[in-house]
Amino acid sequence: MYWRETDFYLSPEGLGIAVPLQDGLPPFSVSTVKTDASLENIVSYMDKGLVSTFPDQGWPNAKVQATHLTGAQEILGGKASVADMLTKMQTEFNSKS
């Protein structure tokens, strides 16, 4: 077995050091990290398992992410609505390929 930097960085001890230096949040809830009071609402969602750092990791294919990115651009450009984007994403999510 070999050691990687992420083994320490993602450990409770490593996160306890790194996260406060970055004024951020850990990628998952961990008791060794003291977060700023302004982030407590987000931490409560993390503790309930309602937050994901990379939600696309659970999507069944790459087309969903591509549709998400294109849809976000269309929304910002006034060419589509959120409902349009979500419908397209659901279609890709349900597709077999």
Buried (B, 14 or more C-beta within 10 A) or exposed (E): EEEEEEEEEBEEEBBBEBBBEEEEBBBBBBEEBEBEEEEEEEBEEBEEEEBEEEEEEEBEEEBBBEBBEBBEEBBEEEEBEEEEBBEBBEEBBEEEE
